[in-house]
């Protein structure tokens, strides 16, 4: 049986990865995540997020599709193709893009 990784570990890891990437590329998007808190300078995740357990492949793929297609929603209108959203893993799955070298394919673990 595999060890379950708490959502806080995922959020901490990805938050640090986002911060490092945005600083490294000197991306102006970083300013959108600036917060006035004594505990942190930037916040990438909601404080009270509700983790969703991915208990099977169908649920995982449903949530992954939602995440990949969210930037196309009318209220965001960030890109026309989900592969074009820089901060998405969609191009990793669709094209094999490895711009985020810490990503692994969910089928390698699930």
N, CA, C and O of each residue as an XYZ file, in Angstrom:
440
protein
N       0.845     -1.181      0.000
C       0.000      0.000      0.000
C       0.889      1.241      0.000
O       1.848      1.335      0.766
N       0.551      2.196     -0.878
C       1.349      3.404     -0.987
C       1.004      4.387      0.120
O      -0.128      4.446      0.600
N       2.001      5.145      0.505
C       1.818      6.158      1.527
C       1.048      7.344      0.938
O       1.378      7.829     -0.145
N       0.037      7.800      1.646
C      -0.751      8.948      1.189
C       0.005     10.233      1.500
O       0.493     10.421      2.614
N       0.098     11.114      0.512
C       0.776     12.394      0.692
C      -0.274     13.435      1.063
O      -1.222     13.641      0.305
N      -0.128     14.090      2.203
C      -1.109     15.102      2.607
C      -1.147     16.251      1.607
O      -0.130     16.599      1.006
N      -2.327     16.835      1.436
C      -2.473     17.937      0.484
C      -1.587     19.115      0.867
O      -1.157     19.871     -0.003
N      -1.310     19.281      2.161
C      -0.449     20.396      2.570
C       0.963     20.210      2.023
O       1.619     21.194      1.682
N       1.445     18.977      1.931
C       2.771     18.730      1.365
C       2.785     19.102     -0.115
O       3.737     19.717     -0.596
N       1.736     18.732     -0.830
C       1.628     19.078     -2.250
C       1.587     20.592     -2.423
O       2.272     21.147     -3.282
N       0.781     21.249     -1.603
C       0.639     22.698     -1.708
C       1.958     23.403     -1.387
O       2.318     24.369     -2.060
N       2.663     22.946     -0.394
C       3.944     23.543     -0.030
C       4.967     23.332     -1.150
O       5.658     24.268     -1.551
N       5.057     22.109     -1.647
C       6.013     21.798     -2.706
C       5.735     22.627     -3.960
O       6.640     23.257     -4.509
N       4.471     22.623     -4.411
C       4.151     23.345     -5.640
C       4.262     24.854     -5.446
O       4.676     25.564     -6.361
N       3.901     25.346     -4.273
C       4.053     26.775     -3.995
C       5.499     27.223     -4.124
O       5.785     28.265     -4.713
N       6.407     26.431     -3.572
C       7.838     26.748     -3.685
C       8.302     26.660     -5.143
O       9.100     27.480     -5.596
N       7.795     25.656     -5.873
C       8.167     25.496     -7.282
C       7.647     26.670     -8.112
O       8.358     27.178     -8.979
N       6.407     27.107     -7.851
C       5.854     28.263     -8.567
C       6.697     29.502     -8.302
O       7.060     30.228     -9.227
N       7.003     29.738     -7.031
C       7.772     30.919     -6.650
C       9.146     30.909     -7.317
O       9.582     31.924     -7.859
N       9.814     29.784     -7.279
C      11.143     29.672     -7.893
C      11.075     29.947     -9.393
O      11.897     30.687     -9.932
N      10.093     29.350    -10.059
C       9.959     29.532    -11.508
C       9.645     30.981    -11.867
O      10.241     31.532    -12.792
N       8.715     31.601    -11.144
C       8.344     32.988    -11.441
C       9.491     33.952    -11.159
O       9.675     34.924    -11.891
N      10.252     33.696    -10.122
C      11.421     34.539     -9.835
C      12.507     34.328    -10.893
O      13.113     35.288    -11.368
N      12.746     33.075    -11.255
C      13.797     32.747    -12.222
C      13.518     33.400    -13.577
O      14.439     33.876    -14.241
N      12.255     33.422    -13.981
C      11.892     33.990    -15.285
C      11.532     35.470    -15.190
O      11.160     36.093    -16.184
N      11.647     36.027    -13.977
C      11.323     37.441    -13.751
C       9.934     37.780    -14.309
O       9.743     38.804    -14.965
N       8.987     36.906    -14.035
C       7.637     37.022    -14.578
C       6.812     38.026    -13.768
O       6.724     37.908    -12.546
N       6.209     39.009    -14.436
C       5.381     39.995    -13.730
C       4.150     39.381    -13.063
O       3.540     40.012    -12.200
N       3.781     38.171    -13.449
C       2.647     37.478    -12.836
C       2.863     37.272    -11.341
O       1.896     37.172    -10.587
N       4.107     37.207    -10.907
C       4.427     36.990     -9.497
C       3.752     38.041     -8.607
O       3.334     37.726     -7.493
N       3.646     39.255     -9.078
C       3.027     40.338     -8.288
C       1.578     40.023     -7.924
O       1.081     40.510     -6.909
N       0.901     39.224     -8.727
C      -0.492     38.873     -8.446
C      -0.625     38.005     -7.202
O      -1.704     37.928     -6.615
N       0.446     37.357     -6.798
C       0.412     36.441     -5.654
C       1.010     37.050     -4.390
O       1.129     36.376     -3.367
N       1.385     38.323     -4.462
C       1.950     39.023     -3.309
C       0.863     39.213     -2.248
O      -0.255     39.622     -2.562
N       1.200     38.913     -0.987
C       0.265     39.088      0.127
C       0.956     39.842      1.252
O       2.183     39.851      1.351
N       0.163     40.463      2.082
C       0.672     41.191      3.249
C       0.427     40.337      4.485
O      -0.521     40.578      5.233
N       1.268     39.353      4.698
C       1.122     38.466      5.852
C       2.479     38.303      6.523
O       3.518     38.341      5.864
N       2.458     38.123      7.813
C       3.717     37.938      8.525
C       4.323     36.561      8.256
O       5.528     36.366      8.418
N       3.487     35.610      7.845
C       3.970     34.242      7.648
C       4.508     33.980      6.242
O       5.184     32.974      6.025
N       4.224     34.864      5.281
C       4.667     34.628      3.899
C       4.566     35.913      3.087
O       3.841     36.846      3.431
N       5.317     35.919      2.006
C       5.281     37.050      1.077
C       4.362     36.788     -0.109
O       3.788     37.715     -0.680
N       4.230     35.504     -0.475
C       3.407     35.122     -1.622
C       2.505     33.958     -1.239
O       2.865     33.117     -0.416
N       1.326     33.925     -1.851
C       0.385     32.832     -1.580
C      -0.199     32.355     -2.896
O      -0.796     33.130     -3.644
N      -0.020     31.061     -3.171
C      -0.485     30.476     -4.432
C      -1.738     29.632     -4.269
O      -2.437     29.376     -5.250
N      -2.034     29.202     -3.069
C      -3.182     28.341     -2.807
C      -4.115     28.991     -1.806
O      -3.688     29.774     -0.957
N      -5.395     28.659     -1.912
C      -6.353     29.109     -0.908
C      -5.990     28.476      0.425
O      -5.555     27.326      0.483
N      -6.171     29.232      1.479
C      -5.783     28.740      2.811
C      -6.629     27.554      3.272
O      -6.110     26.654      3.932
N      -7.882     27.537      2.947
C      -8.768     26.468      3.423
C      -9.252     25.600      2.268
O     -10.443     25.316      2.145
N      -8.315     25.186      1.429
C      -8.721     24.356      0.296
C      -9.184     22.988      0.805
O      -8.697     22.484      1.818
N     -10.103     22.425      0.099
C     -10.616     21.106      0.456
C     -10.008     20.080     -0.483
O     -10.313     20.081     -1.675
N      -9.158     19.211      0.028
C      -8.547     18.215     -0.852
C      -9.584     17.216     -1.356
O     -10.510     16.837     -0.638
N      -9.409     16.811     -2.580
C     -10.278     15.805     -3.177
C      -9.433     14.550     -3.373
O      -8.424     14.583     -4.078
N      -9.832     13.463     -2.762
C      -9.084     12.218     -2.871
C      -9.305     11.627     -4.259
O     -10.442     11.436     -4.689
N      -8.230     11.347     -4.938
C      -8.284     10.756     -6.272
C      -8.293      9.246     -6.111
O      -7.255      8.595     -6.229
N      -9.458      8.698     -5.844
C      -9.551      7.285     -5.506
C      -9.578      6.368     -6.720
O      -9.502      5.148     -6.574
N      -9.687      6.937     -7.913
C      -9.553      6.109     -9.110
C      -9.122      6.980    -10.289
O      -9.134      8.209    -10.219
N      -8.750      6.319    -11.346
C      -8.219      7.018    -12.522
C      -9.255      7.944    -13.158
O      -8.902      9.029    -13.620
N     -10.507      7.544    -13.189
C     -11.560      8.355    -13.805
C     -11.698      9.708    -13.089
O     -11.799     10.746    -13.743
N     -11.702      9.700    -11.764
C     -11.817     10.938    -10.991
C     -10.586     11.817    -11.211
O     -10.706     13.027    -11.400
N      -9.404     11.202    -11.187
C      -8.174     11.958    -11.406
C      -8.196     12.639    -12.770
O      -7.864     13.819    -12.878
N      -8.583     11.906    -13.811
C      -8.617     12.476    -15.157
C      -9.679     13.559    -15.291
O      -9.480     14.532    -16.018
N     -10.797     13.402    -14.605
C     -11.832     14.431    -14.612
C     -11.290     15.736    -14.014
O     -11.507     16.810    -14.577
N     -10.597     15.651    -12.894
C     -10.044     16.838    -12.231
C      -8.901     17.435    -13.050
O      -8.750     18.655    -13.110
N      -8.105     16.586    -13.674
C      -7.017     17.066    -14.517
C      -7.571     17.816    -15.727
O      -7.061     18.877    -16.087
N      -8.616     17.268    -16.358
C      -9.267     17.961    -17.482
C      -9.833     19.308    -17.042
O      -9.688     20.308    -17.746
N     -10.472     19.331    -15.886
C     -11.013     20.589    -15.372
C      -9.891     21.616    -15.212
O     -10.037     22.770    -15.615
N      -8.781     21.193    -14.627
C      -7.641     22.095    -14.413
C      -7.075     22.582    -15.742
O      -6.740     23.759    -15.881
N      -6.970     21.691    -16.711
C      -6.400     22.066    -18.002
C      -7.310     22.995    -18.806
O      -6.826     23.868    -19.525
N      -8.608     22.810    -18.687
C      -9.542     23.623    -19.481
C     -10.017     24.884    -18.756
O     -10.678     25.726    -19.364
N      -9.701     25.026    -17.501
C     -10.132     26.192    -16.742
C      -9.635     27.527    -17.333
O     -10.404     28.488    -17.359
N      -8.381     27.620    -17.807
C      -7.926     28.898    -18.386
C      -8.691     29.328    -19.634
O      -8.575     30.478    -20.058
N      -9.472     28.426    -20.231
C     -10.252     28.757    -21.418
C     -11.629     29.327    -21.081
O     -12.318     29.849    -21.957
N     -12.026     29.228    -19.825
C     -13.349     29.686    -19.415
C     -13.530     31.177    -19.745
O     -12.575     31.952    -19.692
N     -14.740     31.558    -20.077
C     -15.029     32.931    -20.492
C     -14.602     33.959    -19.451
O     -14.103     35.028    -19.803
N     -14.796     33.640    -18.163
C     -14.445     34.628    -17.142
C     -12.932     34.771    -16.970
O     -12.477     35.762    -16.398
N     -12.141     33.807    -17.452
C     -10.676     33.940    -17.426
C     -10.176     34.365    -18.797
O      -9.433     35.337    -18.932
N     -10.597     33.617    -19.812
C     -10.220     33.887    -21.202
C      -8.712     34.132    -21.344
O      -8.291     35.123    -21.940
N      -7.912     33.224    -20.793
C      -6.458     33.401    -20.790
C      -5.787     32.881    -22.058
O      -4.788     33.441    -22.509
N      -6.331     31.819    -22.629
C      -5.778     31.215    -23.849
C      -6.907     30.583    -24.660
O      -8.007     30.365    -24.152
N      -6.618     30.296    -25.918
C      -7.598     29.624    -26.771
C      -7.400     28.108    -26.772
O      -8.325     27.353    -27.073
N      -6.193     27.673    -26.435
C      -5.856     26.249    -26.408
C      -5.234     25.936    -25.050
O      -4.339     26.660    -24.613
N      -5.677     24.888    -24.375
C      -5.141     24.607    -23.031
C      -3.634     24.353    -23.013
O      -2.989     24.549    -21.983
N      -3.066     23.921    -24.139
C      -1.621     23.707    -24.217
C      -0.841     25.011    -24.197
O       0.357     25.010    -23.912
N      -1.491     26.104    -24.491
C      -0.817     27.395    -24.545
C      -0.710     28.081    -23.187
O       0.027     29.058    -23.049
N      -1.428     27.592    -22.191
C      -1.341     28.206    -20.858
C      -0.048     27.754    -20.206
O       0.114     26.576    -19.886
N       0.867     28.684    -20.011
C       2.222     28.363    -19.583
C       2.261     27.564    -18.279
O       3.061     26.637    -18.152
N       1.418     27.905    -17.320
C       1.486     27.298    -15.994
C       0.626     26.043    -15.859
O       0.273     25.643    -14.749
N       0.297     25.436    -16.970
C      -0.506     24.220    -16.972
C       0.359     23.015    -17.319
O       1.376     23.142    -18.000
N      -0.051     21.861    -16.849
C       0.640     20.622    -17.212
C       0.080     20.031    -18.511
O       0.532     18.973    -18.949
N      -0.887     20.694    -19.124
C      -1.528     20.152    -20.320
C      -0.511     19.848    -21.417
O      -0.547     18.765    -22.001
N       0.391     20.777    -21.706
C       1.376     20.542    -22.770
C       2.337     19.411    -22.404
O       2.905     18.774    -23.291
N       2.522     19.158    -21.128
C       3.326     18.017    -20.687
C       2.662     16.712    -21.128
O       3.320     15.820    -21.663
N       1.361     16.614    -20.900
C       0.631     15.394    -21.263
C       0.384     15.292    -22.767
O       0.470     14.201    -23.331
N       0.083     16.392    -23.411
C      -0.266     16.372    -24.830
C       0.961     16.326    -25.748
O       0.972     15.589    -26.733
N       1.990     17.114    -25.424
C       3.130     17.272    -26.328
C       4.444     16.740    -25.763
O       5.449     16.709    -26.474
N       4.454     16.324    -24.506
C       5.707     15.883    -23.899
C       6.608     17.034    -23.491
O       7.806     16.845    -23.282
N       6.038     18.222    -23.378
C       6.785     19.423    -22.977
C       7.319     19.229    -21.556
O       6.561     18.875    -20.653
N       8.604     19.458    -21.358
C       9.208     19.221    -20.047
C       9.732     20.513    -19.416
O      10.773     20.507    -18.759
N       9.008     21.623    -19.617
C       9.463     22.902    -19.048
C       9.474     22.875    -17.525
O      10.241     23.603    -16.895
N       8.630     22.044    -16.934
C       8.641     21.853    -15.486
C       9.224     20.462    -15.237
O       8.504     19.464    -15.263
N      10.516     20.408    -14.999
C      11.194     19.112    -14.942
C      10.844     18.287    -13.706
O      11.319     17.160    -13.566
N      10.030     18.826    -12.818
C       9.622     18.076    -11.631
C       8.306     17.327    -11.848
O       7.889     16.552    -10.988
N       7.651     17.550    -12.983
C       6.390     16.852    -13.254
C       6.636     15.382    -13.580
O       7.621     15.032    -14.230
N       5.740     14.547    -13.126
C       5.757     13.144    -13.507
C       4.366     12.784    -14.017
O       3.376     13.402    -13.627
N       4.300     11.810    -14.864
C       3.016     11.388    -15.434
C       2.222     10.617    -14.373
O       2.753      9.733    -13.701
N       0.960     10.966    -14.239
C       0.131     10.304    -13.212
C       0.030      8.802    -13.448
O      -0.153      8.041    -12.499
N       0.146      8.369    -14.692
C       0.057      6.928    -14.970
C       1.293      6.183    -14.452
O       1.268      4.960    -14.318
N       2.364      6.912    -14.164
C       3.552      6.278    -13.604
C       3.335      5.894    -12.143
O       4.074      5.074    -11.598
N       2.316      6.492    -11.506
C       2.066      6.236    -10.091
C       0.679      5.670     -9.829
O       0.490      4.936     -8.859
N      -0.266      5.987    -10.650
C      -1.653      5.627    -10.397
C      -2.010      4.293    -11.016
O      -3.149      3.842    -10.894
